[in-house]
Amino acid sequence: MAAPDLAHVRSRFPALARELDGRPAVFVDAPGGSQVPGAVIEAMAAYLRRSNANAHGAFATSQETDEVIAEAHRAAADLLNADADEVVFGPNATTLLFAISRSVGRTLGPGDEVVVTRLDHDANVRPWVLAAEDAGATVRWVDIREDDATLDPASFEAALSERTKVVAFTLASNAVGTITPAAELARLVHERTPAIVACDGVHLAQHRRIDVRTVGADLVVCSPYKIFGPHLGIAFGRRDVLSTLRPYKVRPAEDALPFAFETGTQNHEGFAGWIAAVGYLAELGEGGGRRAAVADAFERAIVPYEAALSERFLDGIRGIASVRLYGIAEKDRVGERTPTFAIRVGDRHPAETAKALAERGVFVWDGNYYALEIMERLGLQDSGGAVRIGFCHYNTPDEVDRVLEELSALA
């Protein structure tokens, strides 16, 4: 198993020391928001102690805030292999997608088509559906293959036409862990249509380094609070795409990118924490600078280690007869999924299972996690969705075994 130094990694996250009834708590809730290193907490507190001010003032604390803002954009650019002026910050990815889709909606009209998928979180569905409705455009849907909860390639191709103006799809499902062949899909869209490609990278960013140049999408959103940082949202937008859109903003706000899309006062202490979060990732890797070190951290440590955790979980879940897994189940396909698993235990309601696990010190999610379309498509929505178990690089093999042990006890 290629692994980061687990003792060192776990020592960086204060929350992981929590116990319940004398046993360590098992945090497998990271798909809804990861824990954060102590350095992130300290950076946010330090900003509030020393530099708390609004931007663009003539005095020291305001000028320090300006530098925090600039550095946060550089840190996000290093994570995504983008340029700093292509990175837009906001309160969360959902809010950013609504804002950007509203600007894109200005360019739509009757006869245009917008493509969305049944694999996505609703944040990358509903903003585009509403933009299409407002403009009188048509919405076309991409289906999934029910057996393994992956996008149906034939359905994707059939949804494209010369009238397609937006294609929105996820880089990875936050519900079932499926990773899409994003670069291939984006290339196909750009070859066959004049559409903007909008990708939801919120779930994938915790598990893979997203290289926006390789993906080839025009828009990619992610969330620092899923990537060991504070509650923020990030949207990458290709410069030549963002510059053609007219943002909704107040008149005194800057017209230059990316600030034209950053409405109001931002979360400056969150920016300070985000810089520290990217710094933590860089410490896990090796390279001549932050960008190279972050890429190395994912490639050399996080990805292979999480693949081993996935294999261990898939091995164990097969032995629990009454547990059903939704999504890719084959060990030789762990490269096509994240270590996030949607399950049901017998005929138990998912909320009942989640509560029982919580009482045993295992923290999981239940419901639809806003991935409404796939829960409806799998026939799970009306009966409570599913239980979501999500491992990441700070989890241990022993914690995988602990989760399996508790599931077996419930089953």
C-alpha positions, 0 to 999 in steps of 0.5 A: 500500500502506497501511503502517506505517513498516517501518524503524521497526517492524523496528528494534523487533524484535531477532530480525529482525536474525538472519542465516543464512549471510550472508543475513537470516533470514525469519521467517514463523513468526508463527502459532506465536508472533510475535517481540517488541519490545525494549521487551517484553524490557526490561520483563520484565527491569526487573520482575525487577530491581526488583519481583520479589515475590508479590502482596498484600504490605505491602511495596513490591515486592509493591505494585508487583507488584499494580499490574503485575497491575492494569495488565496487565488494563487493557491486555488490556481495551483490546486487546479493548474489554472491562472489566478484570474480564472478563479472565482470565490464565493460562499459555496459551489451551489451559489457560484453555479447559480450566479454563473448560470444566470449570466450564461442564461443571458445568452440562451434563447428558444431553440437552444438546448441545455444538457444535464445528467442524472448522475449529478448533484442538484447544484449542477442540474437545477441552475441550468434547468432554471436558466433554460426555463427562463430563456425558453430553451430545451433541457435534455437529460443524460441517463445512467446505467443502473447496474453500476451507476455510471453515465450511459455513453450512448445517452450522452452522445444522443443528447448533443446537437448543433443546438446544444449551448450548455453541457453540465456533468459531474467529475465524480458522483457525490452519491455513489462515487462514480468518476466520469471520463471527463476529458473524453466527454468535454472533448466530444462536446467541443468537437460536436457542439458550440456548448459551454462545458460546466463540470462539478468537481466538488466531490472529486477534488478531495480524491484527485488533483483536478487539472483543468487544462487536462479536463478541458472544461470551460467551468469547474466548481469545487469547495474548499470545505471538502478539501480540508479547508473552510466553508468556501466555494471556488469556480474556475472559468476559462478566461475567454469564456468568463470575459464573454459573460456579463455578470450580475453585480453592483456598479462600483464593483470591479469589471476585471476578472475574476472580481467581476463575478465575486459579489460583495465582501468575501470570507477573508478569514476563510481565504487565510484558512484556504491558503493553509489547506493548500499548504497542507496538501503541498507538504504531502508531496514533493516538487519545486513549488506549491503547484508541483507539490500538490500534484505529487501529493495526489498522484504519489500518496492520496490516490494509491492509498485511497484505492487500497482503502476502497479495495479493502472495503469492497472485499469486506462488504461482499461478505455481509449478505444483507448489505447492498452496494449501489455503484461500481463494486469490482476491485479491478475498477477502483480507479473509476470510483472514489472511496465513497460508497452508497449502501443499504442494510437489509430493509432498514431505513437509511436514517435508522442505519446512520443513527445506529452507526452514530451510536457506535461511533461511526459517523456517516450520512444518509438521504439523497445528499442533494443528488436527487436525480440518481436517487430517483433513478435508482428507486431509492428516493421515496424510501429514504435514499441511501447510507453514504460511507466516505473514506479519505486519506486520513482514514486508516485500514483499521477504520475500514475494518471497524466500519465493516464490523459495525455494518456486520453487527447491524446486518 
